Amino acid sequence: MLALVAGIVASCTPAASRATTSTTTSSSTTSTTLPPSTSTSSTSTTTTTTTIPQSFQVAPTATFNVSEPDATTETPQCSTTPGRFFQVEVRYPVLAGDSQAHPGAPYPVIVFAHGFAVTPDTYVELLDAWVQAGFVVVAPIFPDENAYMVDKYGGPSSPAANCLEHDELNEPGDIPATLDELGALAKKGSHSPLSGLVDMKRIGLAGQSDGGNVMAALAFDSAQYKAQLAALPTRPRAVAILSGQAMPGTTVPYTASSASPPLLMVQSNADTCNLPGTATTLYGYLQADPTRWFVELLGAQHLPPYTGGDPSHFAVVAKVTTEFFELELGWRSQGLTASSVSAAGTSPNIAQVYTTTVPSIPNPQTVYC
């Protein structure tokens, strides 16, 4: 069901990135993107060059609804009920000063999965950084794990909390359902603000905490979520797992191959909620993935590096994730290499990067969220 509603909040904070250009040469209209090109013809041609800005503005958030009548939802009493229904937030780029201008469109997509007892808005600083770089960011509000539902039933420490969190096992199926609805809205002539703006062939996945677990299971648990991965409109071209692990209750070890999407994992060595050992174990499962990075944050907590509450670690997270998606989704990627991503994730006393090596990081002695 496609109930598109005009949304909320626009952000105008600029983010540093590379400016690029695209060139369209027409007699019959053809389009060439990055880098700019010229054409020679015996007939007269008209060449129009579009400059992609260094930073976009974030449009007011749009929303749409997703209904999955054949799926199930966990109840606060740890039973299941038929059907799933949830809202999805969409953040997308516009040109500063002209909300109808979308230079360089269509834009690659990042689907973001939030963690337990929060919402996508918790991560607004990070999601907006991606939009400012030119990505469409699509974020479902999961029906059980969102902050409103958890608070309704007594908060994260309530008896119902474990039942609500257990619904993460259903959430990998929400991702293809979300992208199906997005694809319909993105079609030209759909009369949606998203019409013509979304490149459904360039999709990246990202998630934090339980949301990272969801994206890891979807991308790499072929035993349990093969059908959900196959239901995506196109195979993901990049996966970022932020303080996540192999989802409890799923089939381990997860598997990767030479055909697996490039992987970026980010994990703090001081995280008392998602313990470092769980993240390194997951990274160890996926050593067959030929393109991978593990960014170890030094001394950070579980959530603040992804919300802006910890500015020094957040700056590394925003930079390394942006450059990872730019490189792997082929967006403004001139001059970017695997070494660029490693450099973006490295900062003295803040973060360090591993690639082929599985890091050995001791767990904190205290465990709490």
C-alpha positions in Angstrom: 0.0 0.0 0.0 1.4 3.3 -1.0 0.3 6.0 1.3 2.9 8.7 0.6 2.8 11.5 3.1 4.7 14.7 3.1 7.1 14.6 6.0 9.1 16.5 8.4 12.4 18.2 9.1 14.9 19.4 6.5 18.6 19.6 7.3 20.9 22.0 5.6 24.3 21.2 7.1 26.9 20.8 4.4 29.1 17.7 4.2 32.4 17.8 2.4 32.6 15.5 -0.7 33.8 15.5 -4.3 32.1 17.6 -6.9 31.5 15.9 -10.2 29.9 16.6 -13.5 27.6 14.7 -15.9 27.2 15.5 -19.6 24.2 14.9 -21.8 24.8 15.1 -25.6 21.7 15.2 -27.7 20.6 14.9 -31.2 18.7 11.9 -30.1 19.2 12.1 -26.4 21.9 10.1 -24.8 23.3 10.4 -21.3 26.8 10.0 -20.1 27.8 10.1 -16.5 31.1 10.4 -14.7 33.5 11.4 -15.9 32.2 14.0 -18.4 32.6 13.2 -22.0 32.2 14.9 -25.4 31.0 13.6 -28.7 31.9 14.4 -32.2 29.4 14.2 -35.0 28.9 15.4 -38.6 25.6 16.8 -37.5 25.0 19.6 -35.0 24.8 18.6 -31.4 23.9 20.4 -28.1 25.9 19.5 -25.0 24.5 20.2 -21.6 26.8 19.8 -18.6 25.3 19.3 -15.1 27.5 19.9 -12.1 26.8 17.6 -9.1 27.3 19.8 -6.0 29.8 19.1 -3.3 27.0 18.9 -0.9 23.2 18.5 -1.3 20.5 19.7 1.0 18.2 17.2 2.7 14.6 17.4 1.5 11.8 17.2 4.1 11.4 13.5 5.1 8.8 11.6 3.1 7.0 8.5 4.4 5.2 5.5 3.0 3.5 2.5 4.5 4.3 -1.2 3.9 1.9 -4.0 4.5 2.9 -7.7 4.5 -0.2 -9.8 5.0 1.6 -13.1 4.6 4.2 -12.4 7.3 3.9 -12.5 11.1 4.7 -10.1 13.9 5.9 -11.0 17.4 3.6 -9.9 20.2 4.6 -8.4 23.6 3.4 -11.8 25.1 5.9 -13.8 22.9 3.3 -15.2 20.6 2.8 -14.3 16.9 0.1 -12.5 15.1 -0.6 -12.6 11.3 0.6 -9.7 9.1 3.1 -6.9 9.4 2.5 -3.2 8.9 5.0 -0.4 9.3 6.0 3.0 8.1 9.2 3.9 6.1 11.0 7.2 6.2 12.8 8.4 3.1 15.4 11.1 3.1 16.6 12.3 -0.3 18.8 15.0 -1.8 17.8 18.3 -3.4 19.8 21.3 -4.6 20.2 24.0 -2.0 17.9 26.8 -2.8 15.8 24.8 -5.3 13.8 21.9 -3.9 12.7 20.8 -7.4 16.3 20.5 -8.7 18.0 17.1 -8.5 21.3 17.2 -10.4 22.8 13.9 -11.1 19.6 11.9 -10.4 18.8 9.1 -10.1 20.6 8.5 -6.9 21.9 5.3 -5.3 19.9 3.9 -2.4 21.1 3.0 1.2 18.5 1.0 3.2 19.1 1.6 6.9 17.9 -0.7 9.7 17.6 0.8 13.2 18.4 -0.8 16.5 16.3 -1.8 19.5 14.2 0.8 21.3 15.1 3.7 18.9 13.9 4.9 15.5 15.6 6.1 12.3 15.4 9.6 13.7 17.8 8.6 16.4 20.5 8.5 13.7 19.5 11.6 11.8 23.0 13.1 11.8 24.4 10.0 10.1 21.5 9.5 7.7 21.6 13.2 6.7 25.4 12.9 6.1 24.7 10.2 3.5 21.9 12.3 1.9 24.1 15.3 1.7 26.6 13.1 -0.2 23.9 12.3 -2.7 22.2 9.1 -1.5 18.6 8.3 -1.0 18.3 6.8 2.5 15.3 4.5 3.1 14.7 3.6 6.8 11.8 1.3 7.9 10.4 1.8 11.4 10.2 -1.8 12.5 6.8 -2.7 14.0 8.0 -4.1 17.3 11.6 -2.9 18.0 10.9 0.9 17.6 11.0 3.2 20.6 7.3 3.9 20.6 6.3 0.3 20.9 9.0 -0.5 23.5 8.0 2.5 25.6 4.3 1.5 25.3 5.0 -1.8 26.9 7.2 -0.6 29.7 10.6 0.2 28.2 13.8 -1.8 27.4 13.9 -3.5 30.8 10.2 -4.6 30.8 9.1 -8.2 30.7 7.7 -7.6 27.2 11.0 -6.2 25.8 12.6 -9.6 25.0 9.5 -10.6 23.1 9.5 -7.4 21.1 13.2 -7.7 20.4 12.7 -11.2 19.2 10.8 -9.8 16.2 14.2 -9.0 14.6 14.1 -12.5 13.2 11.2 -11.3 11.0 12.9 -8.0 9.9 15.1 -9.3 7.1 11.8 -9.9 5.2 10.9 -6.2 5.7 13.8 -5.1 3.5 12.6 -6.5 0.1 9.0 -5.4 1.0 10.3 -1.9 1.6 12.2 -1.8 -1.7 9.2 -3.1 -3.6 7.1 -0.2 -2.4 10.0 2.2 -3.0 10.4 1.0 -6.6 6.8 1.7 -7.4 7.1 5.2 -6.0 10.4 5.8 -7.9 8.9 5.0 -11.3 8.7 8.0 -13.6 5.1 9.2 -13.8 4.2 7.9 -10.3 3.2 11.4 -9.1 5.4 10.8 -6.1 8.2 13.3 -5.0 10.5 10.3 -5.4 9.6 9.8 -9.1 12.8 9.5 -11.2 15.1 10.1 -8.2 16.0 6.5 -7.2 18.4 4.2 -8.9 17.1 0.8 -7.9 20.1 -0.9 -9.5 22.5 0.6 -7.0 21.5 -0.5 -3.5 23.5 -0.7 -0.3 22.4 -2.0 3.1 23.4 -0.6 6.5 22.2 -1.2 10.0 23.3 -0.5 13.6 23.0 -2.9 16.6 20.0 -5.1 16.0 19.7 -3.4 12.6 23.2 -4.5 11.8 22.2 -8.1 12.8 19.3 -7.9 10.4 21.4 -6.8 7.5 24.1 -9.3 8.3 21.5 -12.1 8.3 19.9 -10.9 5.1 23.2 -10.7 3.2 25.1 -13.6 4.6 22.8 -16.2 6.3 22.0 -18.2 3.2 20.6 -21.1 5.2 17.8 -19.1 6.8 17.3 -16.0 4.6 18.1 -17.1 1.1 14.5 -16.4 -0.1 14.5 -12.9 1.4 17.8 -12.1 -0.3 16.5 -13.4 -3.6 13.4 -11.2 -3.2 15.4 -8.0 -3.3 14.9 -6.1 -6.6 18.6 -6.3 -7.2 21.5 -7.8 -5.3 23.0 -5.4 -2.7 26.3 -3.9 -3.9 27.6 -3.0 -0.4 26.8 -3.9 3.2 27.7 -1.9 6.3 27.3 -3.5 9.7 27.6 -1.0 12.6 28.1 -2.6 16.0 26.3 -5.8 14.9 26.8 -9.5 15.1 25.3 -12.8 13.7 21.7 -12.5 14.8 20.8 -14.7 17.8 18.6 -17.5 16.7 19.9 -17.7 13.1 22.1 -20.3 11.4 25.8 -19.9 12.0 28.4 -19.8 10.7 27.3 -17.3 8.1 29.0 -17.7 4.7 30.6 -15.5 2.1 32.1 -16.1 -1.3 33.9 -14.3 -4.1 30.5 -13.0 -5.3 29.5 -11.6 -1.9 28.9 -7.8 -1.7 31.7 -5.7 -0.2 31.5 -5.5 3.6 32.3 -2.7 6.1 32.1 -3.5 9.8 32.4 -0.9 12.5 32.8 -1.9 16.1 34.1 -0.3 19.3 36.5 -2.1 21.6 34.6 -0.6 24.6 31.1 -1.5 23.5 29.4 -3.2 26.5 26.1 -3.9 24.5 27.3 -5.5 21.3 30.5 -7.1 22.6 33.6 -6.8 20.3 34.0 -10.6 20.3 30.6 -11.0 18.6 31.6 -8.6 15.8 35.0 -10.2 15.2 33.4 -13.6 15.2 31.1 -12.5 12.4 34.0 -10.9 10.5 35.8 -14.2 10.8 32.9 -16.1 9.2 33.1 -13.8 6.2 36.7 -14.1 5.3 35.9 -15.4 1.8 34.4 -12.0 1.0 37.2 -10.5 -1.2 36.4 -6.9 -0.3 36.1 -6.1 3.4 37.1 -3.7 6.1 36.8 -3.8 9.9 37.0 -0.4 11.6 37.8 -0.7 15.4 36.6 2.4 17.3 38.8 3.0 20.3 37.0 3.7 23.6 33.6 4.5 22.1 30.2 3.5 23.5 27.5 1.5 21.7 25.2 4.2 20.2 26.9 7.7 20.4 29.3 7.1 17.4 26.3 6.7 15.2 24.1 9.6 16.5 26.6 12.4 16.8 26.6 12.1 20.6 30.3 11.3 20.4 31.7 13.9 17.8 35.2 12.5 17.4 34.1 8.9 16.7 31.0 10.0 14.7 33.3 12.0 12.3 35.2 8.8 11.5 32.0 6.8 11.1 30.3 9.4 8.8 33.4 9.7 6.6 34.3 6.0 6.3 30.7 4.9 5.6 30.2 7.6 3.1 33.3 6.8 1.2 32.6 3.1 1.4 29.2 3.6 -0.3 30.5 6.1 -2.8 33.2 3.6 -3.9 31.1 0.5 -4.0 27.9 2.0 -5.4 29.8 3.9 -8.0 28.7 7.3 -7.0 31.2 10.2 -7.2 33.9 7.6 -6.9 36.6 9.1 -9.1 39.9 8.9 -7.3 38.5 6.6 -4.6 40.1 3.2 -3.9 40.1 0.6 -1.2 43.0 2.5 0.3 40.8 5.6 0.5 38.2 3.7 2.6 41.0 2.5 4.9 42.3 6.0 5.3 38.9 7.3 6.1 38.5 4.8 8.9 41.9 5.6 10.5 42.4 8.3 13.0 45.1 8.4 15.8 43.6 7.3 19.1 40.1 7.2 17.6 40.0 4.4 15.1 42.0 1.8 13.3 41.3 -0.5 10.3 41.8 -4.2 9.6 41.2 -5.8 6.2 42.5 -9.3 5.7 43.2 -9.9 9.4 40.5 -10.8 11.9 41.2 -8.5 14.9 41.5 -9.9 18.4 39.7 -7.5 20.7 39.0 -8.5 24.3 35.5 -8.0 25.6 34.8 -5.5 28.3 34.3 -7.1 31.7 30.9 -5.4 32.2 28.0 -6.2 29.9 25.1 -3.8 29.7 23.1 -1.7 27.2 
